[in-house]
Amino acid sequence: MNEVGTILSEVFKGCGFALLVFDFNTTSGHMNYLSNAHRGDMIRALQEFIDHSQCDGGRP
């Protein structure tokens, strides 16, 4: 995952990013998380994404 983070940092210079990786068809709730942002900043960005996603009916 660290190699992917290095590549994403180069591709998205000057931008924050998060990569969430999880297994389909499982009930374990396990997820790997990678970000170049501070935890608090990323949590705010993810919450904003969730809020907007819920407002538009969850359309992709």
Buried (B, 14 or more C-beta within 10 A) or exposed (E): EEEEBEEBEEEEEEEEBBEEEEEEEEEEEEEEEBBBBEEEEBEEBBEEEEEEEEEEEEEE
